[in-house]
Amino acid sequence: MSMAPEEYQWHIKLVVARHESLNLTFEQAEKVFAYEQEKDTYSNKYFFTLWEDADYEYSAFREILSEEQFKIYEIELRKRIQFNEQSFIEQDNEMKMDIKTHNELLEFYETKFIPDFFKDPFLLHFGPFIADHAKVKYIREEYKQYLNDRKKEILTNHFRNNRTFRPNLLMISLIQHKLSAILPDYLPFKARVDLPTKAMLDHLVARIKNPPETTRVFLNRKFNELREFNQKGYTKNADEIPGWHTEIRRPTPEEEMELQGMTLLLMDKDRYGF
């Protein structure tokens, strides 16, 4: 986007003022401005982390500054990075109580909520569990792959964005992932599947619309228990916990039946190995 000469001169003066300690020439300030314009190009897919941004800036300024200017810049950059890293550490320290609340939810799952699902051998003996056994097995295999991919995503994103400065945040993210293995997160899984798997899910959704009355009553009772547990405030940061672990809005009866039924279909006694 072109700009008027006066506006351009104003931007260059701002660059010089912002980097006053470097005593930039007009030509250097122009190059810094060009770099900043390129770096700030909008993208909803790609972005720099704190350290990537610093590395990119470091590379650009090394080409622009003189040797003496660059020595000053390196000292200032190091201070800026250390300040940001300390902020990460302080933020992470504030999450220690959140680990406790997440572990309370995990304990609730393991000792009170989930065991009931595997006590009744006839709970799963209806419709799709029998006639569509192969399809159920297929989507469970897909969900296992989803969990594997999701864990790798959690780890790579965490260390890319936080390095080793936020261990409490990582612990919480991994607890959330374990929760998703215990009580499947159907909706996030559904949003990521390919077209053949989506067709398989749609077929099974149609098959679970009318479960036996005993199954329907059981599911409503159990998920009301989960809803009540969350409402008591055990999940202090519930907005960060995906799937069944929180509730942004009450679903319609049709949505709730799909969510409950497909969660039941995906549930694995061995927690998919996690």
Secondary structure, DSSP 4 states (H G I P E B T S, - for coil): ----HHHHHHHHHHHHHHTGGG---HHHHHHHHHHHHHHT---SS----HHHHHHHHHHHHHHHS-HHHHHHHHHHHHHHHHHHHHHHHHHHHTTHHHHHHHHHHHHHIIIIISGGGGT-TTTT-SGGGTTTHHHHHHHHHHHHHHHHHHHHHHHHHHHHHHTTS-HHHHHHHHHHHHHHHHS--HHHHHHH--HHHHHHHHHHHHHTSS--HHHHHHHHHHHHHHHHHHHTTS-TTGGGS-GGG--SSPPPHHHHHHHHHHHHHH--TTGGG-
